[in-house]
Amino acid sequence: MTTLETPRLLLRQFKESDLDSYAEMCADEEVMRYIGEGRALTRAEAWRNMAVILGHWHLRGYGLWAVEEKESGLLVGRAGFFNPEGWPGFELGWLLGRPHWGKGFATEAARAALDHAFSTLNRTRVISLIRPGNERSIRVAERIGEKYETTIDVSGADALLYSINRDA
Protein backbone atom coordinates (compact mmCIF):
# COMPACT_ATOMS: atom_id res chain seq x y z
CA MET A 1 0.00 0.00 0.00
CA THR A 2 1.21 3.45 -0.92
CA THR A 3 1.75 6.00 1.84
CA LEU A 4 1.36 9.71 1.14
CA GLU A 5 2.79 12.56 3.15
CA THR A 6 1.77 16.22 3.31
CA PRO A 7 3.27 18.97 5.46
CA ARG A 8 0.98 18.04 8.39
CA LEU A 9 -0.45 14.62 7.56
CA LEU A 10 0.49 11.03 6.93
CA LEU A 11 -1.92 9.04 4.77
CA ARG A 12 -1.23 5.41 5.63
CA GLN A 13 -2.76 1.98 5.91
CA PHE A 14 -5.26 1.36 8.68
CA LYS A 15 -3.94 -0.84 11.47
CA GLU A 16 -5.64 -2.69 14.30
CA SER A 17 -4.49 -0.11 16.83
CA ASP A 18 -6.60 2.51 15.00
CA LEU A 19 -9.83 0.82 16.05
CA ASP A 20 -10.42 2.79 19.27
CA SER A 21 -10.04 6.17 17.55
CA TYR A 22 -11.86 5.08 14.41
CA ALA A 23 -14.77 3.57 16.36
CA GLU A 24 -15.09 6.77 18.41
CA MET A 25 -15.15 8.83 15.22
CA CYS A 26 -17.75 6.56 13.58
CA ALA A 27 -19.91 6.58 16.74
CA ASP A 28 -20.40 10.36 16.44
CA GLU A 29 -23.83 11.06 14.90
CA GLU A 30 -22.71 14.43 13.54
CA VAL A 31 -19.61 12.95 11.86
CA MET A 32 -21.66 10.18 10.23
CA ARG A 33 -24.68 12.32 9.34
CA TYR A 34 -23.85 12.44 5.62
CA ILE A 35 -21.96 9.14 5.32
CA GLY A 36 -23.53 5.87 4.16
CA GLU A 37 -26.92 5.43 5.80
CA GLY A 38 -26.45 8.66 7.76
CA ARG A 39 -26.16 7.00 11.15
CA ALA A 40 -23.45 6.34 13.71
CA LEU A 41 -21.71 2.97 13.64
CA THR A 42 -21.22 0.56 16.50
CA ARG A 43 -17.69 -0.52 17.38
CA ALA A 44 -18.25 -3.82 15.54
CA GLU A 45 -19.51 -1.95 12.45
CA ALA A 46 -16.46 0.35 12.57
CA TRP A 47 -14.25 -2.76 12.67
CA ARG A 48 -16.03 -4.21 9.63
CA ASN A 49 -15.72 -0.86 7.87
CA MET A 50 -11.95 -0.90 8.42
CA ALA A 51 -11.88 -4.44 7.01
CA VAL A 52 -13.80 -3.31 3.91
CA ILE A 53 -11.33 -0.45 3.46
CA LEU A 54 -8.36 -2.84 3.65
CA GLY A 55 -10.08 -5.33 1.34
CA HIS A 56 -10.69 -2.58 -1.21
CA TRP A 57 -6.92 -1.96 -1.28
CA HIS A 58 -6.29 -5.66 -1.80
CA LEU A 59 -8.82 -6.00 -4.62
CA ARG A 60 -8.35 -2.67 -6.43
CA GLY A 61 -4.80 -1.62 -5.53
CA TYR A 62 -6.04 1.70 -4.13
CA GLY A 63 -8.47 2.82 -1.46
CA LEU A 64 -8.99 4.92 1.63
CA TRP A 65 -6.05 5.84 3.84
CA ALA A 66 -6.04 6.40 7.56
CA VAL A 67 -5.19 10.09 8.02
CA GLU A 68 -2.76 10.71 10.85
CA GLU A 69 -1.66 14.12 12.11
CA LYS A 70 2.14 13.92 12.02
CA GLU A 71 2.74 16.26 14.95
CA SER A 72 0.51 14.43 17.42
CA GLY A 73 0.37 10.93 15.90
CA LEU A 74 -3.43 11.04 16.24
CA LEU A 75 -5.77 9.37 13.77
CA VAL A 76 -7.85 12.32 12.56
CA GLY A 77 -9.87 10.65 9.80
CA ARG A 78 -9.79 8.83 6.51
CA ALA A 79 -9.38 9.99 2.92
CA GLY A 80 -8.84 8.40 -0.44
CA PHE A 81 -10.60 6.35 -3.05
CA PHE A 82 -13.70 4.19 -3.13
CA ASN A 83 -14.88 2.34 -6.19
CA PRO A 84 -16.65 -0.93 -5.32
CA GLU A 85 -18.49 -3.00 -7.88
CA GLY A 86 -21.42 -1.03 -9.34
CA TRP A 87 -20.22 2.35 -8.03
CA PRO A 88 -20.81 5.38 -10.30
CA GLY A 89 -17.10 6.12 -10.70
CA PHE A 90 -13.65 6.49 -9.16
CA GLU A 91 -14.57 8.42 -6.02
CA LEU A 92 -12.39 10.57 -3.80
CA GLY A 93 -13.85 10.88 -0.31
CA TRP A 94 -12.88 12.14 3.13
CA LEU A 95 -14.10 11.92 6.71
CA LEU A 96 -12.67 13.62 9.78
CA GLY A 97 -13.41 13.30 13.47
CA ARG A 98 -15.23 16.36 14.79
CA PRO A 99 -12.30 17.62 16.94
CA HIS A 100 -10.33 17.98 13.70
CA TRP A 101 -12.86 19.96 11.68
CA GLY A 102 -11.95 23.46 10.52
CA LYS A 103 -8.18 22.86 10.42
CA GLY A 104 -7.87 22.28 6.67
CA PHE A 105 -6.99 18.60 7.10
CA ALA A 106 -9.69 17.34 4.71
CA THR A 107 -8.56 19.68 1.94
CA GLU A 108 -4.89 18.85 2.53
CA ALA A 109 -5.54 15.10 2.42
CA ALA A 110 -7.89 15.36 -0.57
CA ARG A 111 -5.34 17.40 -2.57
CA ALA A 112 -2.62 14.83 -1.92
CA ALA A 113 -4.93 11.97 -2.90
CA LEU A 114 -6.11 13.80 -6.03
CA ASP A 115 -2.53 14.41 -7.13
CA HIS A 116 -1.80 10.71 -6.58
CA ALA A 117 -4.86 9.74 -8.65
CA PHE A 118 -3.74 11.83 -11.61
CA SER A 119 0.04 11.37 -11.43
CA THR A 120 0.48 7.80 -10.18
CA LEU A 121 -2.80 5.99 -10.83
CA ASN A 122 -3.14 7.73 -14.21
CA ARG A 123 -6.81 8.54 -13.67
CA THR A 124 -8.33 11.06 -16.04
CA ARG A 125 -11.51 11.73 -14.01
CA VAL A 126 -12.26 11.73 -10.29
CA ILE A 127 -15.66 12.18 -8.67
CA SER A 128 -16.85 12.95 -5.16
CA LEU A 129 -20.34 11.99 -4.02
CA ILE A 130 -21.68 14.40 -1.42
CA ARG A 131 -25.03 14.27 0.35
CA PRO A 132 -27.16 17.41 -0.09
CA GLY A 133 -26.66 19.75 2.86
CA ASN A 134 -23.08 18.68 3.55
CA GLU A 135 -21.70 22.18 3.12
CA ARG A 136 -18.29 21.36 4.62
CA SER A 137 -17.63 18.64 2.04
CA ILE A 138 -18.95 20.80 -0.78
CA ARG A 139 -16.37 23.45 0.19
CA VAL A 140 -13.58 20.84 0.23
CA ALA A 141 -14.62 19.58 -3.22
CA GLU A 142 -14.62 23.13 -4.58
CA ARG A 143 -11.24 23.94 -2.97
CA ILE A 144 -9.60 21.01 -4.77
CA GLY A 145 -11.12 22.12 -8.09
CA GLU A 146 -14.13 19.84 -8.36
CA LYS A 147 -17.31 21.22 -9.93
CA TYR A 148 -20.91 20.22 -9.37
CA GLU A 149 -22.11 18.05 -12.25
CA THR A 150 -25.48 16.53 -11.34
CA THR A 151 -27.52 14.85 -8.62
CA ILE A 152 -27.73 11.05 -8.75
CA ASP A 153 -29.22 8.24 -6.70
CA VAL A 154 -26.65 6.28 -4.70
CA SER A 155 -27.97 3.39 -2.63
CA GLY A 156 -31.45 4.91 -2.48
CA ALA A 157 -30.43 8.46 -1.51
CA ASP A 158 -29.58 11.62 -3.44
CA ALA A 159 -25.92 12.48 -3.87
CA LEU A 160 -24.39 15.54 -5.46
CA LEU A 161 -21.83 14.40 -8.00
CA TYR A 162 -18.78 16.66 -8.10
CA SER A 163 -16.00 15.90 -10.58
CA ILE A 164 -12.67 17.01 -11.91
CA ASN A 165 -10.72 15.95 -14.99
CA ARG A 166 -6.95 15.63 -15.04
CA ASP A 167 -6.57 18.48 -17.51
CA ALA A 168 -8.92 20.78 -15.60
C-alpha positions in Angstrom: 0.0 0.0 0.0 1.2 3.4 -0.9 1.7 6.0 1.8 1.4 9.7 1.1 2.8 12.6 3.2 1.8 16.2 3.3 3.3 19.0 5.5 1.0 18.0 8.4 -0.5 14.6 7.6 0.5 11.0 6.9 -1.9 9.0 4.8 -1.2 5.4 5.6 -2.8 2.0 5.9 -5.3 1.4 8.7 -3.9 -0.8 11.5 -5.6 -2.7 14.3 -4.5 -0.1 16.8 -6.6 2.5 15.0 -9.8 0.8 16.1 -10.4 2.8 19.3 -10.0 6.2 17.5 -11.9 5.1 14.4 -14.8 3.6 16.4 -15.1 6.8 18.4 -15.2 8.8 15.2 -17.8 6.6 13.6 -19.9 6.6 16.7 -20.4 10.4 16.4 -23.8 11.1 14.9 -22.7 14.4 13.5 -19.6 13.0 11.9 -21.7 10.2 10.2 -24.7 12.3 9.3 -23.8 12.4 5.6 -22.0 9.1 5.3 -23.5 5.9 4.2 -26.9 5.4 5.8 -26.5 8.7 7.8 -26.2 7.0 11.2 -23.5 6.3 13.7 -21.7 3.0 13.6 -21.2 0.6 16.5 -17.7 -0.5 17.4 -18.3 -3.8 15.5 -19.5 -1.9 12.5 -16.5 0.4 12.6 -14.3 -2.8 12.7 -16.0 -4.2 9.6 -15.7 -0.9 7.9 -11.9 -0.9 8.4 -11.9 -4.4 7.0 -13.8 -3.3 3.9 -11.3 -0.5 3.5 -8.4 -2.8 3.7 -10.1 -5.3 1.3 -10.7 -2.6 -1.2 -6.9 -2.0 -1.3 -6.3 -5.7 -1.8 -8.8 -6.0 -4.6 -8.4 -2.7 -6.4 -4.8 -1.6 -5.5 -6.0 1.7 -4.1 -8.5 2.8 -1.5 -9.0 4.9 1.6 -6.1 5.8 3.8 -6.0 6.4 7.6 -5.2 10.1 8.0 -2.8 10.7 10.8 -1.7 14.1 12.1 2.1 13.9 12.0 2.7 16.3 14.9 0.5 14.4 17.4 0.4 10.9 15.9 -3.4 11.0 16.2 -5.8 9.4 13.8 -7.9 12.3 12.6 -9.9 10.7 9.8 -9.8 8.8 6.5 -9.4 10.0 2.9 -8.8 8.4 -0.4 -10.6 6.4 -3.1 -13.7 4.2 -3.1 -14.9 2.3 -6.2 -16.6 -0.9 -5.3 -18.5 -3.0 -7.9 -21.4 -1.0 -9.3 -20.2 2.3 -8.0 -20.8 5.4 -10.3 -17.1 6.1 -10.7 -13.6 6.5 -9.2 -14.6 8.4 -6.0 -12.4 10.6 -3.8 -13.8 10.9 -0.3 -12.9 12.1 3.1 -14.1 11.9 6.7 -12.7 13.6 9.8 -13.4 13.3 13.5 -15.2 16.4 14.8 -12.3 17.6 16.9 -10.3 18.0 13.7 -12.9 20.0 11.7 -11.9 23.5 10.5 -8.2 22.9 10.4 -7.9 22.3 6.7 -7.0 18.6 7.1 -9.7 17.3 4.7 -8.6 19.7 1.9 -4.9 18.9 2.5 -5.5 15.1 2.4 -7.9 15.4 -0.6 -5.3 17.4 -2.6 -2.6 14.8 -1.9 -4.9 12.0 -2.9 -6.1 13.8 -6.0 -2.5 14.4 -7.1 -1.8 10.7 -6.6 -4.9 9.7 -8.7 -3.7 11.8 -11.6 0.0 11.4 -11.4 0.5 7.8 -10.2 -2.8 6.0 -10.8 -3.1 7.7 -14.2 -6.8 8.5 -13.7 -8.3 11.1 -16.0 -11.5 11.7 -14.0 -12.3 11.7 -10.3 -15.7 12.2 -8.7 -16.9 13.0 -5.2 -20.3 12.0 -4.0 -21.7 14.4 -1.4 -25.0 14.3 0.3 -27.2 17.4 -0.1 -26.7 19.7 2.9 -23.1 18.7 3.5 -21.7 22.2 3.1 -18.3 21.4 4.6 -17.6 18.6 2.0 -19.0 20.8 -0.8 -16.4 23.4 0.2 -13.6 20.8 0.2 -14.6 19.6 -3.2 -14.6 23.1 -4.6 -11.2 23.9 -3.0 -9.6 21.0 -4.8 -11.1 22.1 -8.1 -14.1 19.8 -8.4 -17.3 21.2 -9.9 -20.9 20.2 -9.4 -22.1 18.1 -12.2 -25.5 16.5 -11.3 -27.5 14.9 -8.6 -27.7 11.1 -8.8 -29.2 8.2 -6.7 -26.7 6.3 -4.7 -28.0 3.4 -2.6 -31.5 4.9 -2.5 -30.4 8.5 -1.5 -29.6 11.6 -3.4 -25.9 12.5 -3.9 -24.4 15.5 -5.5 -21.8 14.4 -8.0 -18.8 16.7 -8.1 -16.0 15.9 -10.6 -12.7 17.0 -11.9 -10.7 15.9 -15.0 -6.9 15.6 -15.0 -6.6 18.5 -17.5 -8.9 20.8 -15.6 
